[in-house]
Amino acid sequence: MPNYQEFKNQVLGRAYDIDGYYGAQCWDGYAKYAQYLGQPICHCTSSGYVKDIWNLRGSNGILNYNSEVNILQAGDIVVFRECSATPLSHIAIFDSDAGGGYGNFLGQNQGAAGGAFNIVRLPYSATFDTAFRPNQFAENALDHLQAETGVATLTYDNIQARLNGPTGSVVRKYMAGDQITYAWKYVGNGHRYIVWKEGDNYIFLAVSNSEIQGMEPWATFAPVQQDIGYSDSQLIQENGVAHFTHDNIIIRKGSPDGEDTGKRFMSGQSQEYTEKWIGNGHRYISWVEDGVRYFAAVSGSETQGEDPWATFTAPEEVEEKPTDPVTPPEEKPEKPEFPESVKMVGIDVSEHNADDIDFTPYDFVILRANWWTTTDKKFDQFADKLEELGIPYGVYCYDYCGDEASALEQAEYTYNLIRDRNIQMGVWMDMEDADGWKQKNGYLTKEHCSMVCKVFCDFFKTKGYFTGVYSTKYWFETYCPTDYPKWVANWGTNDGTCQDDFADYGVLHQYTSYGGMDKNVAYHDLDYYKSDPIVDTPETPADPETPEEGESIDGGLVNKLVKLLIKLVNKLLSIFK
């Protein structure tokens, strides 16, 4: 039976021109794979580009030999949209997950010499909504049931229930309004299914016209039992990798509402998990590290596909290889702690941090000065300490404002807090929505967020301060594009190490929150962030009168001084009457 690894070993580094036109193109790579699988080859009959293979999947026959899937495994055929990563669309074969919202893909015309097969890293966001899994790689559905109890209420008529699999014989039909209590779910064959047992048989009922959660649903869902609380017995086994699409997802210890670890998942990060839990208004993934169980919400709703905060792929399968003779490991040069572009290392803190922080190991610190028009409780304490130690610091304001007038008021409040301080690392607008306030109040839009940043930074620029915006790369591109300097948050796997170099993107990089402390690097020396604030100076007093001609210092001016003294004495006498 064909398998992906065998095909990969055969073609890697080789080029194939199947149709004899334009050399080894990506389509030829797909065609070579189809030949290996024994499938008819689909052509680009509409636009002339490979996007046609996905767009015309309903009529080009590809679904006769493949099933549509949205959780990728090695060997799946993946078509890419027209976008910056794949300008003319693209087709390749999924190889493995690369982390950070990217996958490794085997294909032709991906930069190798002569268009030969190679493996490149491409974003999942560039792919169409579903991929194609060769039927040879399809597995027994009963081996891949996912435990999930619930009640489905059908919203469509004539939904066929099938015996022991998604393609089994039809045993009955269900109509809109029918309710079914189920014990498992299954995703495959172009649909999502609920499954329950009748005697020795398993009944499969499609509840969606797509494998993608929330797309073309044929039913609504409710828990079998509401508000049951959490216990380990409720965990549902499911192995996968969650790729987060939202920022600031809390990681909790022990239970879904357990201790906040202080760590956060950001958009673009990934986490492998082994269980899931549904309740408390969310859907959660769960995993164990060093004997401790952790939880993270992956949806703002308990309903599948509603308000998702992540996308999912299957975990990478590691192929067992024969054990090689033991050889001494090669000595590798020690990896530097930070990229060469890093000039300074620092932290950012607020009232949520401990009072006794040791600032001395750091080159700089950034303090939260305020949120909206409320002063951070520890701002003055920390600022006084840093000035005493001679450590340069900057400040940030966490945004809570609703319009341009309140955005200006927010900036003025920050200014009045810092106007007499020695700010050497800039004044920053913190643009995020960790508590969901912006989203709840309709302010999570590009128009609003970019307006707030511009008002704030324009204000401080006119006051002579170095100023910029703090956010994630996703937010900069989605909600707050700005021409001001960027302080970018990207934690990688958040293990305390600096894993990326953002010197070409921002001037500061918050690279981790590991251990409850936000750590940063600066890509420039201190002078780059220098502020030169414009201070309000008192009016210059008038120069003393110049003696007129004929007057002398001993004459007219002395007389004037005497008159002034007399006035003062008279005033004092009047006070003590």
C-alpha positions in Angstrom: 0.0 0.0 0.0 1.3 3.5 -0.8 2.4 5.7 2.0 3.6 9.3 2.2 7.1 8.6 3.6 7.9 6.3 0.7 6.8 8.9 -1.8 8.8 11.6 0.0 11.9 9.5 -0.1 11.5 8.9 -3.8 11.0 12.5 -4.9 12.9 14.7 -2.5 15.5 16.7 -4.5 14.2 15.5 -7.9 12.1 17.5 -10.4 9.3 16.2 -12.6 7.6 17.8 -15.6 4.4 15.7 -16.0 2.7 17.7 -18.7 5.8 18.9 -20.6 5.0 22.6 -20.1 6.9 25.3 -18.1 9.2 22.8 -16.4 8.7 21.4 -12.9 5.7 23.4 -11.5 3.8 22.9 -8.3 1.0 21.3 -10.3 3.4 18.7 -11.7 4.4 17.8 -8.1 0.8 17.2 -7.3 0.3 15.2 -10.5 3.4 13.0 -9.7 1.8 12.3 -6.3 -1.6 11.5 -7.9 0.2 9.0 -10.2 1.9 7.4 -7.2 -1.5 7.1 -5.5 -3.2 5.7 -8.6 -5.6 8.6 -8.8 -6.8 10.5 -11.9 -5.0 13.9 -12.2 -7.2 17.0 -11.8 -6.4 19.9 -14.1 -6.7 23.7 -13.8 -9.6 24.2 -16.2 -11.0 27.6 -15.1 -8.3 30.1 -14.2 -5.3 28.1 -15.3 -3.9 28.1 -11.7 -4.0 25.4 -9.1 -6.6 27.1 -7.0 -9.1 25.5 -9.5 -8.4 22.1 -7.9 -10.0 23.3 -4.7 -12.6 25.6 -6.1 -13.9 23.0 -8.5 -13.6 20.1 -6.1 -17.4 19.4 -6.4 -17.1 18.6 -10.1 -13.5 17.7 -10.9 -13.6 14.2 -9.3 -11.0 14.7 -6.6 -13.5 13.8 -3.9 -14.0 10.4 -5.5 -10.5 9.5 -4.3 -9.9 11.8 -1.4 -11.9 13.1 1.6 -12.0 16.7 2.8 -10.3 17.3 6.1 -9.4 20.3 8.2 -7.0 18.7 10.7 -3.9 17.9 8.7 -1.8 14.7 8.8 1.3 13.8 6.7 0.3 13.0 3.1 -2.7 15.4 2.8 -2.9 17.4 -0.4 -3.1 21.1 0.4 -4.1 24.0 -1.9 -3.1 27.5 -1.1 -5.0 30.7 -1.9 -3.6 33.7 -3.8 -1.9 35.7 -1.0 1.5 37.3 -0.2 2.9 33.8 0.7 1.6 32.1 -2.5 0.8 34.9 -5.0 -0.5 32.7 -7.8 -2.0 30.0 -5.6 0.0 26.8 -4.8 -0.4 23.1 -4.2 1.8 20.9 -2.0 1.7 18.0 0.4 1.6 18.4 4.2 4.7 17.0 5.9 4.6 18.2 9.5 3.7 21.1 11.9 6.4 23.8 12.1 4.9 25.7 15.1 3.8 29.3 15.3 1.0 28.9 12.8 3.2 27.4 10.1 3.5 23.9 8.6 6.2 22.1 6.6 5.1 21.3 3.1 6.6 19.0 0.4 6.2 20.3 -3.2 7.7 21.5 -6.4 8.5 25.1 -7.5 9.2 26.1 -3.9 12.6 27.7 -4.4 14.8 24.6 -5.0 17.0 24.4 -8.1 15.0 23.5 -11.2 11.8 23.5 -9.2 12.7 20.2 -7.6 10.8 18.7 -4.7 11.8 20.3 -1.4 10.2 21.1 2.0 9.3 24.7 2.9 7.6 26.4 5.8 4.3 28.1 4.9 1.5 29.7 7.0 -1.7 27.7 7.6 -3.5 31.0 7.1 -2.6 30.8 3.4 -4.4 27.5 2.8 -8.0 26.9 1.7 -10.4 25.8 4.4 -10.0 22.1 3.7 -7.4 19.7 2.4 -7.7 16.4 0.6 -6.8 13.1 2.3 -6.1 10.2 0.0 -8.6 7.4 0.6 -5.6 5.0 1.0 -4.7 6.9 4.2 -8.2 7.0 5.6 -8.5 5.0 8.8 -11.3 3.0 10.4 -13.7 5.7 11.8 -14.4 3.6 14.9 -10.7 3.9 15.8 -11.0 7.7 15.8 -14.1 8.4 17.7 -13.7 11.4 20.1 -15.6 11.2 23.4 -18.1 14.0 23.7 -21.5 13.8 25.3 -24.3 16.2 24.4 -27.8 16.6 22.9 -28.1 17.5 19.2 -31.3 19.2 17.9 -31.5 18.8 14.2 -32.3 21.9 12.1 -32.6 20.1 8.7 -34.8 17.3 7.4 -33.9 13.9 6.0 -30.5 13.5 7.7 -29.4 9.9 7.2 -28.2 7.8 10.1 -25.6 5.2 9.0 -24.4 1.9 10.5 -20.9 1.6 12.0 -19.3 4.3 9.9 -19.9 7.5 7.9 -20.4 5.5 4.7 -22.3 2.5 6.2 -25.7 1.4 5.2 -28.6 3.9 6.0 -30.7 2.6 8.9 -33.2 5.6 9.3 -33.7 9.3 8.6 -34.1 12.1 11.1 -36.1 15.3 10.7 -35.7 18.9 11.9 -36.6 19.2 15.6 -35.5 15.6 16.4 -33.2 15.4 19.5 -30.5 12.8 19.9 -28.2 12.2 22.9 -24.8 11.2 21.7 -21.6 9.9 23.3 -18.9 10.5 20.6 -18.1 12.7 17.6 -16.3 11.9 14.4 -14.8 14.3 11.8 -14.2 13.0 8.3 -15.6 12.1 4.9 -16.4 15.8 4.4 -18.7 16.1 7.5 -18.9 16.2 11.2 -20.8 13.4 12.9 -22.4 12.5 16.2 -22.2 8.9 17.2 -24.0 6.7 19.7 -24.4 3.0 20.3 -27.4 0.8 19.8 -26.8 -2.7 20.9 -23.5 -3.8 19.3 -23.7 -1.2 16.6 -22.5 2.4 16.3 -24.8 4.9 14.6 -23.3 7.8 12.7 -25.3 10.9 12.0 -23.9 13.9 10.0 -24.6 17.2 11.8 -22.6 19.5 9.5 -22.0 19.7 5.7 -18.3 20.5 6.4 -15.5 19.2 8.6 -14.9 22.7 9.8 -16.4 23.6 13.1 -19.4 25.9 12.8 -19.5 25.8 9.0 -22.9 24.7 7.5 -24.3 23.2 10.7 -27.3 20.9 10.5 -28.0 20.9 14.3 -27.6 22.9 17.5 -26.0 21.5 20.6 -26.5 21.5 24.4 -24.8 19.7 27.2 -26.5 16.7 28.6 -26.2 18.2 32.1 -25.7 21.9 32.9 -23.3 23.3 35.5 -21.8 20.0 36.5 -18.6 21.6 37.6 -15.2 20.2 36.8 -13.6 16.8 37.7 -10.8 14.9 36.1 -13.3 12.2 35.1 -14.9 14.7 32.6 -11.7 15.1 30.6 -12.2 13.9 27.0 -9.2 12.3 25.3 -8.2 14.1 22.2 -4.6 14.4 20.8 -3.9 17.5 18.7 -2.0 20.8 18.3 -3.9 24.1 19.0 -2.6 27.1 16.9 -3.9 30.2 18.7 -5.5 33.0 16.7 -6.2 35.3 19.7 -3.9 37.0 22.1 -3.5 36.8 25.9 -5.1 33.3 26.4 -4.7 32.5 30.1 -2.8 29.3 31.1 -4.3 27.9 34.3 -3.0 25.2 36.6 -4.9 22.2 37.9 -8.4 23.0 36.6 -10.2 25.2 34.0 -10.8 27.8 36.7 -7.6 27.1 38.6 -4.6 29.2 39.5 -3.6 31.8 36.8 0.1 30.9 36.0 0.8 34.3 34.7 1.7 32.8 31.4 -0.3 33.7 28.2 -0.6 32.2 24.7 -0.4 34.8 22.0 -1.7 34.7 18.4 0.6 32.5 16.3 1.7 30.3 19.2 0.9 26.5 19.4 0.4 24.0 22.1 0.1 20.2 21.8 -2.6 18.7 24.0 -3.9 15.3 25.1 -7.4 16.1 26.5 -10.2 18.6 26.2 -12.9 19.8 28.5 -16.2 21.7 27.8 -17.8 23.9 30.4 -17.7 27.2 32.2 -18.7 29.0 29.0 -15.7 27.8 27.0 -14.0 24.9 25.3 -10.6 24.0 26.8 -7.5 22.0 25.9 -5.5 20.3 28.6 -2.0 18.8 28.8 0.4 17.6 31.5 4.0 19.0 32.1 6.2 17.7 34.9 3.3 16.0 36.6 1.1 19.2 36.6 -2.1 19.5 34.5 -2.7 22.8 32.6 -5.7 24.3 30.8 -6.2 26.9 28.2 -9.5 28.1 26.7 -9.7 27.7 22.9 -13.2 29.2 22.4 -15.4 31.9 23.8 -18.3 29.4 23.7 -19.1 25.9 24.7 -20.7 25.4 21.2 -18.4 23.8 18.6 -17.3 26.3 16.0 -18.7 29.4 17.8 -16.2 32.1 18.6 -13.1 30.0 18.1 -9.7 31.2 19.5 -7.5 28.6 17.8 -7.2 26.3 14.8 -6.1 22.6 15.2 -3.9 20.1 13.5 -3.0 16.5 14.4 0.2 16.1 16.4 3.3 15.3 14.3 3.9 11.5 14.1 7.4 10.6 14.8 8.6 7.7 12.6 10.5 5.0 14.4 13.9 4.5 13.0 16.5 1.7 13.6 18.8 2.5 16.4 22.2 3.6 15.1 25.4 2.6 16.8 26.2 5.0 19.7 28.6 7.7 18.6 30.0 10.5 20.7 27.8 13.6 20.2 29.3 16.4 18.2 30.2 19.4 20.3 28.1 22.3 19.1 28.9 25.9 19.8 26.8 27.3 22.6 23.8 29.2 21.3 24.0 32.9 22.3 21.4 34.0 24.8 20.2 36.9 22.6 20.5 37.8 18.9 23.4 40.0 17.9 21.0 42.8 17.2 20.1 43.2 20.9 21.8 46.1 22.7 20.0 46.2 26.1 18.0 43.8 28.2 15.2 45.0 30.5 11.8 44.3 32.1 8.4 46.0 32.3 6.4 46.1 35.6 3.3 47.4 37.2 1.4 47.2 40.5 0.9 43.5 39.8 4.6 42.8 40.4 6.2 42.4 43.8 7.5 45.4 45.8 11.0 44.0 46.2 12.0 43.6 42.5 15.8 43.7 42.1 16.2 46.1 39.2 20.0 46.1 39.2 20.5 43.2 36.7 18.7 45.2 34.0 19.8 47.8 31.5 16.3 49.5 31.5 12.8 49.2 32.9 9.4 50.3 31.6 6.8 51.1 34.2 3.1 51.2 33.8 2.2 54.8 34.7 -1.5 54.6 34.4 -4.5 52.9 32.9 -7.0 55.5 31.5 -7.0 58.2 34.2 -6.0 55.9 37.1 -2.4 56.0 38.4 -0.7 52.6 38.8 -0.4 52.1 42.6 3.4 51.4 42.4 4.4 53.9 39.7 5.9 56.5 42.1 7.5 53.8 44.3 9.2 52.1 41.3 10.1 55.4 39.6 11.8 56.8 42.7 13.7 53.6 43.2 15.0 53.5 39.6 16.0 57.2 39.8 17.9 56.4 43.0 19.7 53.5 41.3 20.3 55.5 38.1 18.6 52.9 35.9 16.9 54.4 32.8 13.2 53.8 32.5 10.2 54.6 30.3 6.5 54.4 30.9 3.4 53.0 29.3 -0.3 53.8 29.5 -2.9 50.9 29.3 -5.7 52.1 27.1 -9.4 52.4 28.2 -11.0 55.2 26.2 -14.0 55.5 24.0 -13.5 58.5 21.7 -10.9 61.0 20.5 -11.7 63.4 23.4 -11.2 60.8 26.0 -8.0 59.5 24.2 -6.6 63.0 24.5 -7.6 63.2 28.2 -5.9 59.9 28.7 -2.7 61.2 27.1 -2.8 64.4 29.2 -3.2 62.4 32.4 -0.1 60.4 31.6 1.8 63.6 30.8 0.9 65.1 34.2 2.2 62.0 35.9 5.6 62.1 34.2 6.3 65.7 33.3 8.8 66.1 36.2 10.3 62.6 35.7 13.5 61.7 33.8 12.0 59.5 31.1 14.8 57.9 29.0 13.1 54.9 27.4 10.1 56.5 25.8 6.4 56.9 26.5 4.3 54.0 25.1 0.6 53.4 24.4 -0.3 49.8 25.4 -2.8 48.7 22.9 -4.4 45.3 23.8 -7.6 44.0 25.2 -6.6 41.4 27.9 -9.9 41.7 29.7 -12.2 41.9 26.6 -13.3 45.5 27.5 -12.8 46.8 23.9 -14.6 43.9 22.4 -17.6 44.1 24.8 -18.0 47.9 24.1 -17.5 47.8 20.3 -14.1 49.4 20.4 -12.1 46.4 18.9 -11.8 48.0 15.4 -8.9 49.2 13.3 -10.5 52.7 13.2 -10.8 53.0 17.0 -7.5 51.4 18.0 -5.4 53.2 15.4 -7.1 56.5 16.4 -6.1 56.1 20.1 -2.5 55.3 19.2 -2.2 58.3 16.9 -3.8 60.8 19.4 -1.5 59.5 22.2 1.7 59.5 20.2 1.0 62.7 18.4 0.5 64.4 21.8 3.8 63.1 23.3 5.7 63.8 20.1 4.8 67.5 20.4 5.9 67.4 24.0 9.4 66.2 22.9 9.2 62.6 24.1 10.3 59.5 22.3 7.0 57.7 21.9 5.5 54.5 20.3 3.0 51.7 20.6 3.1 48.3 22.4 1.2 45.4 20.9 1.6 42.1 19.1 2.4 41.8 15.4 -1.1 40.4 14.8 -2.6 43.5 16.4 -0.3 45.9 14.6 -1.4 44.3 11.3 -5.1 44.0 12.2 -6.1 46.7 14.7 -3.4 49.4 15.2 -1.2 50.0 12.1 1.2 52.8 13.0 4.2 54.7 11.7 5.4 55.3 15.3 8.1 53.0 16.8 6.8 49.5 17.7 7.3 47.6 21.0 6.3 44.2 19.9 5.2 41.3 22.1 6.1 37.8 20.9 6.8 35.1 23.4 7.5 32.1 21.2 7.0 29.1 23.4 7.3 31.3 26.5 10.0 29.3 28.1 12.1 32.3 29.2 14.3 32.4 26.1 14.5 35.0 23.4 13.5 32.9 20.3 13.1 35.6 17.6 14.7 38.7 16.2 12.3 41.6 15.6 15.0 44.2 14.9 13.6 44.8 11.4 10.1 45.2 12.8 10.3 47.1 16.1 12.6 48.9 18.4 11.7 46.8 21.5 10.7 43.2 21.9 8.9 41.7 24.9 10.1 38.1 24.4 8.7 36.2 27.4 6.5 36.4 30.5 8.0 33.2 32.0 8.1 33.1 35.7 5.5 36.0 36.0 8.0 38.6 34.8 7.7 40.3 31.4 11.2 40.6 29.9 12.3 42.7 27.0 15.2 43.5 24.7 16.1 46.8 23.0 17.6 46.9 19.6 19.2 50.3 20.0 21.5 52.0 22.5 20.0 54.3 25.1 20.6 57.5 23.1 18.2 56.3 20.5 15.3 56.5 23.0 16.3 59.9 24.4 13.4 62.2 25.2 13.9 66.0 25.1 10.7 67.2 26.8 9.5 70.7 26.3 9.1 72.3 29.7 6.9 75.1 30.7 9.2 78.0 31.8 8.1 81.0 33.8 8.0 84.4 32.2 11.3 86.1 32.1 11.3 89.0 34.7 11.8 92.5 33.4 15.3 93.9 33.5 16.0 96.4 36.2 15.4 100.0 35.1 18.5 101.7 33.7 19.3 104.9 35.6 18.3 108.0 33.7 20.9 110.6 32.9 21.7 112.5 36.1 20.9 109.7 38.4 23.5 107.7 40.2 23.5 104.3 41.9 23.9 106.1 45.1 21.0 108.4 44.3 17.9 107.5 42.4 18.1 103.7 42.7 18.9 103.8 46.4 15.8 106.1 46.8 13.7 103.5 45.1 14.9 100.8 47.3 14.2 102.9 50.4 10.6 103.5 49.2 10.2 99.7 48.7 11.4 99.0 52.2 9.0 101.7 53.6 6.1 100.0 51.8 7.0 96.6 53.3 7.3 98.1 56.8 3.9 99.8 56.5 2.3 96.5 55.3 3.8 94.6 58.3 2.5 97.3 60.7 -1.0 97.0 59.2 -0.9 93.3 59.7 -0.2 93.5 63.4 -2.7 96.3 64.3 
